[in-house]
Amino acid sequence: MSSDKILVTGANGFIGRMLVRELQRRGYNTCCAVRSHSEPDVVDTDLIEVGEVDASTDWSRALVGVDIVIHLVGRAHILDDTAVDPRAAFNAVNRDGTRRLAESAATAGVRRIVYVSSIGVNGDHTDTQQAFTEEMAAVPHNDYAASKYAAEQALAEIANRTGLETVILRPPLVYGPGNPGNFLRLLQLVDKGVPLPLGSVRNQRSMIYVANLVDALIAAAFRTEAAGRLYLVSDDELVATPQLISDLAGLMGKPTRIWPLRVGALRLAAKCTGKSDELEKLIGSLVIDSRKIRRELEWAPPFTQHAGLAETVHWFREKGNS
């Protein structure tokens, strides 16, 4: 067991809560940073409040004695964003906040920082012939993805200048107990038996169960081979949206309510209602080639997609999210 002290930022978020629990279960010396003690769903451990994360955040107290940082805190992509300047808001937290943390970590003598970026840095879709890989040029498709890529670039510059080890992971959609956003909305629709016009969709999607991502983050934190590396990470399985809906309905004990509507008609309707981005996440393909992390770190997802979906549905029903 490593004696390294690990700081998790965003420790009371969806990924952070599970990461902290798993680190503690494995016996690692773990400390946690959050923006505010008033945030909900705080993990059951001591927390260090750092306030807003941006170019002026004071990380000094959180970094005392820390060897490894796993940086999760960030401004997530938000549908119907109400920020006056969303690009500036994303950059303030994701780019400038990450740069500030890395600079502070290097000054404090931290050895390594593991950063959770986004597959959106690669783009918003793949075709049926080619999956995303680490070697492909970055094509961030929105302000959120661009801010995550800018953070990656800031980390690379700081690593070259200071010797701070960096590891970057780009996951696709993360699902699991406590998941917010689009996946939670899909669970609610399936649970309510809303008929969905997605029967004609023939796509393939990579996703990652939160416990699989946590396992990959821990490997990235401790494996020597990970220093300076970028990894795309996902579950073993690909899934088509109609199959995902069918799987969720089966786990809920609900009938699968899908009817076919031509994809062109779906896109037209989404364009007319301003929901094109949301629709593409359901009907488009996004496939990840995660062989690099499996080869270099000898990592494999410890949970199947079916097991991850079953745990997610169990949480959904237990918590009464319907």
Buried (B, 14 or more C-beta within 10 A) or exposed (E): EEEBBBBBBBBBBBBBBBBBBBBBEEEBBBBBBBBEEEBEEBBEBEBBEBEEBBBEBEBEEBBEEBBBBBBBBBBEBEEEBEEEEBEEBBBBBBBBBBBBBBBBBBEBEBBBBBBBBBBBBBBBBBEEEEBBEBEBEBBBBBBBBBBBBBBBEBBBEBBEEBEBBBBBBBBBBBBBBBBEBBBBEBBEBBBEEEEBBBBBBEBBBBBBBBBBBBBBBBBBBBBEBBBEBBBBBBBBBBBBBBBBBBBBBBBBEEEBBBEEBEBEEBBEBBEEEEBBEBBBBBBBBBBBBBEBBBEBBEBEBEBBBEBBBBBBBEBBBEEEEE
